[in-house]
């Protein structure tokens, strides 16, 4: 995201530039789901490990030694921004 938290379009790929270009979306990787830039590690995979209570250092040590703490923070930041712009419409019950 840029300074205004907007996606910056970069060809057919979207990259969050405010997070040092750590999160990318490309139709050629994970069917267009977000992933850590320069890897094939999905944002979802990292978020699931965080959800299970693993510390950032455990995730890096036990699962993804090539990642940095800021990569995991970027995944959380990405998820927060997705939820922040999500428009939820509740169906009315008859």
Phi and psi in radians as a Rosetta constraint file:
Dihedral C 1 N 2 CA 2 C 2 CIRCULARHARMONIC -1.480 0.35
Dihedral N 2 CA 2 C 2 N 3 CIRCULARHARMONIC -2.961 0.35
Dihedral C 2 N 3 CA 3 C 3 CIRCULARHARMONIC -1.039 0.35
Dihedral N 3 CA 3 C 3 N 4 CIRCULARHARMONIC -0.415 0.35
Dihedral C 3 N 4 CA 4 C 4 CIRCULARHARMONIC -1.733 0.35
Dihedral N 4 CA 4 C 4 N 5 CIRCULARHARMONIC 0.238 0.35
Dihedral C 4 N 5 CA 5 C 5 CIRCULARHARMONIC 1.102 0.35
Dihedral N 5 CA 5 C 5 N 6 CIRCULARHARMONIC 0.581 0.35
Dihedral C 5 N 6 CA 6 C 6 CIRCULARHARMONIC -1.804 0.35
Dihedral N 6 CA 6 C 6 N 7 CIRCULARHARMONIC 2.605 0.35
Dihedral C 6 N 7 CA 7 C 7 CIRCULARHARMONIC -1.182 0.35
Dihedral N 7 CA 7 C 7 N 8 CIRCULARHARMONIC 2.482 0.35
Dihedral C 7 N 8 CA 8 C 8 CIRCULARHARMONIC -1.846 0.35
Dihedral N 8 CA 8 C 8 N 9 CIRCULARHARMONIC 2.072 0.35
Dihedral C 8 N 9 CA 9 C 9 CIRCULARHARMONIC -1.331 0.35
Dihedral N 9 CA 9 C 9 N 10 CIRCULARHARMONIC 2.335 0.35
Dihedral C 9 N 10 CA 10 C 10 CIRCULARHARMONIC -2.382 0.35
Dihedral N 10 CA 10 C 10 N 11 CIRCULARHARMONIC 1.431 0.35
Dihedral C 10 N 11 CA 11 C 11 CIRCULARHARMONIC 1.212 0.35
Dihedral N 11 CA 11 C 11 N 12 CIRCULARHARMONIC -2.333 0.35
Dihedral C 11 N 12 CA 12 C 12 CIRCULARHARMONIC -1.546 0.35
Dihedral N 12 CA 12 C 12 N 13 CIRCULARHARMONIC -0.035 0.35
Dihedral C 12 N 13 CA 13 C 13 CIRCULARHARMONIC -1.901 0.35
Dihedral N 13 CA 13 C 13 N 14 CIRCULARHARMONIC 2.519 0.35
Dihedral C 13 N 14 CA 14 C 14 CIRCULARHARMONIC -1.858 0.35
Dihedral N 14 CA 14 C 14 N 15 CIRCULARHARMONIC 2.339 0.35
Dihedral C 14 N 15 CA 15 C 15 CIRCULARHARMONIC -2.244 0.35
Dihedral N 15 CA 15 C 15 N 16 CIRCULARHARMONIC 2.430 0.35
Dihedral C 15 N 16 CA 16 C 16 CIRCULARHARMONIC -1.491 0.35
Dihedral N 16 CA 16 C 16 N 17 CIRCULARHARMONIC 1.826 0.35
Dihedral C 16 N 17 CA 17 C 17 CIRCULARHARMONIC -1.414 0.35
Dihedral N 17 CA 17 C 17 N 18 CIRCULARHARMONIC -0.481 0.35
Dihedral C 17 N 18 CA 18 C 18 CIRCULARHARMONIC -1.152 0.35
Dihedral N 18 CA 18 C 18 N 19 CIRCULARHARMONIC -0.348 0.35
Dihedral C 18 N 19 CA 19 C 19 CIRCULARHARMONIC -1.799 0.35
Dihedral N 19 CA 19 C 19 N 20 CIRCULARHARMONIC 0.650 0.35
Dihedral C 19 N 20 CA 20 C 20 CIRCULARHARMONIC 1.011 0.35
Dihedral N 20 CA 20 C 20 N 21 CIRCULARHARMONIC 0.624 0.35
Dihedral C 20 N 21 CA 21 C 21 CIRCULARHARMONIC 0.945 0.35
Dihedral N 21 CA 21 C 21 N 22 CIRCULARHARMONIC 0.742 0.35
Dihedral C 21 N 22 CA 22 C 22 CIRCULARHARMONIC -1.509 0.35
Dihedral N 22 CA 22 C 22 N 23 CIRCULARHARMONIC -0.380 0.35
Dihedral C 22 N 23 CA 23 C 23 CIRCULARHARMONIC -2.064 0.35
Dihedral N 23 CA 23 C 23 N 24 CIRCULARHARMONIC 2.301 0.35
Dihedral C 23 N 24 CA 24 C 24 CIRCULARHARMONIC -2.261 0.35
Dihedral N 24 CA 24 C 24 N 25 CIRCULARHARMONIC 2.772 0.35
Dihedral C 24 N 25 CA 25 C 25 CIRCULARHARMONIC -2.329 0.35
Dihedral N 25 CA 25 C 25 N 26 CIRCULARHARMONIC 2.194 0.35
Dihedral C 25 N 26 CA 26 C 26 CIRCULARHARMONIC -2.493 0.35
Dihedral N 26 CA 26 C 26 N 27 CIRCULARHARMONIC 2.409 0.35
Dihedral C 26 N 27 CA 27 C 27 CIRCULARHARMONIC -1.091 0.35
Dihedral N 27 CA 27 C 27 N 28 CIRCULARHARMONIC -0.339 0.35
Dihedral C 27 N 28 CA 28 C 28 CIRCULARHARMONIC -1.516 0.35
Dihedral N 28 CA 28 C 28 N 29 CIRCULARHARMONIC -0.099 0.35
Dihedral C 28 N 29 CA 29 C 29 CIRCULARHARMONIC -2.188 0.35
Dihedral N 29 CA 29 C 29 N 30 CIRCULARHARMONIC 2.190 0.35
Dihedral C 29 N 30 CA 30 C 30 CIRCULARHARMONIC 0.896 0.35
Dihedral N 30 CA 30 C 30 N 31 CIRCULARHARMONIC 0.634 0.35
Dihedral C 30 N 31 CA 31 C 31 CIRCULARHARMONIC 0.964 0.35
Dihedral N 31 CA 31 C 31 N 32 CIRCULARHARMONIC 0.611 0.35
Dihedral C 31 N 32 CA 32 C 32 CIRCULARHARMONIC 1.519 0.35
Dihedral N 32 CA 32 C 32 N 33 CIRCULARHARMONIC 0.105 0.35
Dihedral C 32 N 33 CA 33 C 33 CIRCULARHARMONIC -1.415 0.35
Dihedral N 33 CA 33 C 33 N 34 CIRCULARHARMONIC 2.644 0.35
Dihedral C 33 N 34 CA 34 C 34 CIRCULARHARMONIC -1.159 0.35
Dihedral N 34 CA 34 C 34 N 35 CIRCULARHARMONIC 2.550 0.35
Dihedral C 34 N 35 CA 35 C 35 CIRCULARHARMONIC -2.541 0.35
Dihedral N 35 CA 35 C 35 N 36 CIRCULARHARMONIC 2.878 0.35
Dihedral C 35 N 36 CA 36 C 36 CIRCULARHARMONIC -1.267 0.35
Dihedral N 36 CA 36 C 36 N 37 CIRCULARHARMONIC 2.165 0.35
Dihedral C 36 N 37 CA 37 C 37 CIRCULARHARMONIC -0.978 0.35
Dihedral N 37 CA 37 C 37 N 38 CIRCULARHARMONIC 2.417 0.35
Dihedral C 37 N 38 CA 38 C 38 CIRCULARHARMONIC 1.430 0.35
Dihedral N 38 CA 38 C 38 N 39 CIRCULARHARMONIC 0.040 0.35
Dihedral C 38 N 39 CA 39 C 39 CIRCULARHARMONIC -2.348 0.35
Dihedral N 39 CA 39 C 39 N 40 CIRCULARHARMONIC -3.095 0.35
Dihedral C 39 N 40 CA 40 C 40 CIRCULARHARMONIC -2.051 0.35
Dihedral N 40 CA 40 C 40 N 41 CIRCULARHARMONIC 0.468 0.35
Dihedral C 40 N 41 CA 41 C 41 CIRCULARHARMONIC -1.556 0.35
Dihedral N 41 CA 41 C 41 N 42 CIRCULARHARMONIC 2.083 0.35
Dihedral C 41 N 42 CA 42 C 42 CIRCULARHARMONIC -1.344 0.35
Dihedral N 42 CA 42 C 42 N 43 CIRCULARHARMONIC 2.604 0.35
Dihedral C 42 N 43 CA 43 C 43 CIRCULARHARMONIC -1.018 0.35
Dihedral N 43 CA 43 C 43 N 44 CIRCULARHARMONIC -0.718 0.35
Dihedral C 43 N 44 CA 44 C 44 CIRCULARHARMONIC -1.036 0.35
Dihedral N 44 CA 44 C 44 N 45 CIRCULARHARMONIC -0.750 0.35
Dihedral C 44 N 45 CA 45 C 45 CIRCULARHARMONIC -1.041 0.35
Dihedral N 45 CA 45 C 45 N 46 CIRCULARHARMONIC -0.760 0.35
Dihedral C 45 N 46 CA 46 C 46 CIRCULARHARMONIC -1.197 0.35
Dihedral N 46 CA 46 C 46 N 47 CIRCULARHARMONIC -0.714 0.35
Dihedral C 46 N 47 CA 47 C 47 CIRCULARHARMONIC -1.108 0.35
Dihedral N 47 CA 47 C 47 N 48 CIRCULARHARMONIC -0.623 0.35
Dihedral C 47 N 48 CA 48 C 48 CIRCULARHARMONIC -1.142 0.35
Dihedral N 48 CA 48 C 48 N 49 CIRCULARHARMONIC -0.669 0.35
Dihedral C 48 N 49 CA 49 C 49 CIRCULARHARMONIC -1.167 0.35
Dihedral N 49 CA 49 C 49 N 50 CIRCULARHARMONIC -0.697 0.35
Dihedral C 49 N 50 CA 50 C 50 CIRCULARHARMONIC -1.106 0.35
Dihedral N 50 CA 50 C 50 N 51 CIRCULARHARMONIC -0.754 0.35
Dihedral C 50 N 51 CA 51 C 51 CIRCULARHARMONIC -1.026 0.35
Dihedral N 51 CA 51 C 51 N 52 CIRCULARHARMONIC -0.607 0.35
Dihedral C 51 N 52 CA 52 C 52 CIRCULARHARMONIC -1.321 0.35
Dihedral N 52 CA 52 C 52 N 53 CIRCULARHARMONIC -0.051 0.35
Dihedral C 52 N 53 CA 53 C 53 CIRCULARHARMONIC 1.647 0.35
Dihedral N 53 CA 53 C 53 N 54 CIRCULARHARMONIC 0.135 0.35
Dihedral C 53 N 54 CA 54 C 54 CIRCULARHARMONIC -1.266 0.35
Dihedral N 54 CA 54 C 54 N 55 CIRCULARHARMONIC 2.459 0.35
Dihedral C 54 N 55 CA 55 C 55 CIRCULARHARMONIC -1.315 0.35
Dihedral N 55 CA 55 C 55 N 56 CIRCULARHARMONIC 2.834 0.35
Dihedral C 55 N 56 CA 56 C 56 CIRCULARHARMONIC -1.026 0.35
Dihedral N 56 CA 56 C 56 N 57 CIRCULARHARMONIC -0.730 0.35
Dihedral C 56 N 57 CA 57 C 57 CIRCULARHARMONIC -1.143 0.35
Dihedral N 57 CA 57 C 57 N 58 CIRCULARHARMONIC -0.628 0.35
Dihedral C 57 N 58 CA 58 C 58 CIRCULARHARMONIC -1.140 0.35
Dihedral N 58 CA 58 C 58 N 59 CIRCULARHARMONIC -0.739 0.35
Dihedral C 58 N 59 CA 59 C 59 CIRCULARHARMONIC -1.057 0.35
Dihedral N 59 CA 59 C 59 N 60 CIRCULARHARMONIC -0.789 0.35
Dihedral C 59 N 60 CA 60 C 60 CIRCULARHARMONIC -1.186 0.35
Dihedral N 60 CA 60 C 60 N 61 CIRCULARHARMONIC -0.802 0.35
Dihedral C 60 N 61 CA 61 C 61 CIRCULARHARMONIC -1.188 0.35
Dihedral N 61 CA 61 C 61 N 62 CIRCULARHARMONIC -0.778 0.35
Dihedral C 61 N 62 CA 62 C 62 CIRCULARHARMONIC -1.631 0.35
Dihedral N 62 CA 62 C 62 N 63 CIRCULARHARMONIC -0.417 0.35
Dihedral C 62 N 63 CA 63 C 63 CIRCULARHARMONIC -2.116 0.35
Dihedral N 63 CA 63 C 63 N 64 CIRCULARHARMONIC -0.873 0.35
Dihedral C 63 N 64 CA 64 C 64 CIRCULARHARMONIC -2.315 0.35
Dihedral N 64 CA 64 C 64 N 65 CIRCULARHARMONIC 1.337 0.35
Dihedral C 64 N 65 CA 65 C 65 CIRCULARHARMONIC -1.125 0.35
Dihedral N 65 CA 65 C 65 N 66 CIRCULARHARMONIC -0.279 0.35
Dihedral C 65 N 66 CA 66 C 66 CIRCULARHARMONIC -1.489 0.35
Dihedral N 66 CA 66 C 66 N 67 CIRCULARHARMONIC -0.125 0.35
Dihedral C 66 N 67 CA 67 C 67 CIRCULARHARMONIC -1.469 0.35
Dihedral N 67 CA 67 C 67 N 68 CIRCULARHARMONIC 2.852 0.35
Dihedral C 67 N 68 CA 68 C 68 CIRCULARHARMONIC -2.041 0.35
Dihedral N 68 CA 68 C 68 N 69 CIRCULARHARMONIC 2.778 0.35
Dihedral C 68 N 69 CA 69 C 69 CIRCULARHARMONIC -0.925 0.35
Dihedral N 69 CA 69 C 69 N 70 CIRCULARHARMONIC -0.682 0.35
Dihedral C 69 N 70 CA 70 C 70 CIRCULARHARMONIC -1.124 0.35
Dihedral N 70 CA 70 C 70 N 71 CIRCULARHARMONIC -0.467 0.35
Dihedral C 70 N 71 CA 71 C 71 CIRCULARHARMONIC -1.127 0.35
Dihedral N 71 CA 71 C 71 N 72 CIRCULARHARMONIC -0.744 0.35
Dihedral C 71 N 72 CA 72 C 72 CIRCULARHARMONIC -1.203 0.35
Dihedral N 72 CA 72 C 72 N 73 CIRCULARHARMONIC -0.733 0.35
Dihedral C 72 N 73 CA 73 C 73 CIRCULARHARMONIC -1.040 0.35
Dihedral N 73 CA 73 C 73 N 74 CIRCULARHARMONIC -0.685 0.35
Dihedral C 73 N 74 CA 74 C 74 CIRCULARHARMONIC -1.110 0.35
Dihedral N 74 CA 74 C 74 N 75 CIRCULARHARMONIC -0.646 0.35
Dihedral C 74 N 75 CA 75 C 75 CIRCULARHARMONIC -1.113 0.35
Dihedral N 75 CA 75 C 75 N 76 CIRCULARHARMONIC -0.744 0.35
Dihedral C 75 N 76 CA 76 C 76 CIRCULARHARMONIC -1.157 0.35
Dihedral N 76 CA 76 C 76 N 77 CIRCULARHARMONIC -0.758 0.35
Dihedral C 76 N 77 CA 77 C 77 CIRCULARHARMONIC -1.038 0.35
Dihedral N 77 CA 77 C 77 N 78 CIRCULARHARMONIC -0.749 0.35
Dihedral C 77 N 78 CA 78 C 78 CIRCULARHARMONIC -1.045 0.35
Dihedral N 78 CA 78 C 78 N 79 CIRCULARHARMONIC -0.837 0.35
Dihedral C 78 N 79 CA 79 C 79 CIRCULARHARMONIC -1.083 0.35
Dihedral N 79 CA 79 C 79 N 80 CIRCULARHARMONIC -0.710 0.35
Dihedral C 79 N 80 CA 80 C 80 CIRCULARHARMONIC -1.071 0.35
Dihedral N 80 CA 80 C 80 N 81 CIRCULARHARMONIC -0.762 0.35
Dihedral C 80 N 81 CA 81 C 81 CIRCULARHARMONIC -1.181 0.35
Dihedral N 81 CA 81 C 81 N 82 CIRCULARHARMONIC -0.602 0.35
Dihedral C 81 N 82 CA 82 C 82 CIRCULARHARMONIC -1.119 0.35
Dihedral N 82 CA 82 C 82 N 83 CIRCULARHARMONIC -0.796 0.35
Dihedral C 82 N 83 CA 83 C 83 CIRCULARHARMONIC -1.164 0.35
Dihedral N 83 CA 83 C 83 N 84 CIRCULARHARMONIC -0.625 0.35
Dihedral C 83 N 84 CA 84 C 84 CIRCULARHARMONIC -1.114 0.35
Dihedral N 84 CA 84 C 84 N 85 CIRCULARHARMONIC -0.573 0.35
Dihedral C 84 N 85 CA 85 C 85 CIRCULARHARMONIC -1.722 0.35
Dihedral N 85 CA 85 C 85 N 86 CIRCULARHARMONIC -0.021 0.35
Dihedral C 85 N 86 CA 86 C 86 CIRCULARHARMONIC -1.199 0.35
Dihedral N 86 CA 86 C 86 N 87 CIRCULARHARMONIC 2.336 0.35
Dihedral C 86 N 87 CA 87 C 87 CIRCULARHARMONIC -1.841 0.35
Dihedral N 87 CA 87 C 87 N 88 CIRCULARHARMONIC 1.912 0.35
Dihedral C 87 N 88 CA 88 C 88 CIRCULARHARMONIC -1.748 0.35
Dihedral N 88 CA 88 C 88 N 89 CIRCULARHARMONIC 2.216 0.35
Dihedral C 88 N 89 CA 89 C 89 CIRCULARHARMONIC -2.052 0.35
Dihedral N 89 CA 89 C 89 N 90 CIRCULARHARMONIC 2.107 0.35
Dihedral C 89 N 90 CA 90 C 90 CIRCULARHARMONIC -1.596 0.35
Dihedral N 90 CA 90 C 90 N 91 CIRCULARHARMONIC 2.354 0.35
Dihedral C 90 N 91 CA 91 C 91 CIRCULARHARMONIC -1.313 0.35
Dihedral N 91 CA 91 C 91 N 92 CIRCULARHARMONIC 2.469 0.35
Dihedral C 91 N 92 CA 92 C 92 CIRCULARHARMONIC -1.475 0.35
Dihedral N 92 CA 92 C 92 N 93 CIRCULARHARMONIC 2.480 0.35
Dihedral C 92 N 93 CA 93 C 93 CIRCULARHARMONIC -1.582 0.35
Dihedral N 93 CA 93 C 93 N 94 CIRCULARHARMONIC 2.372 0.35
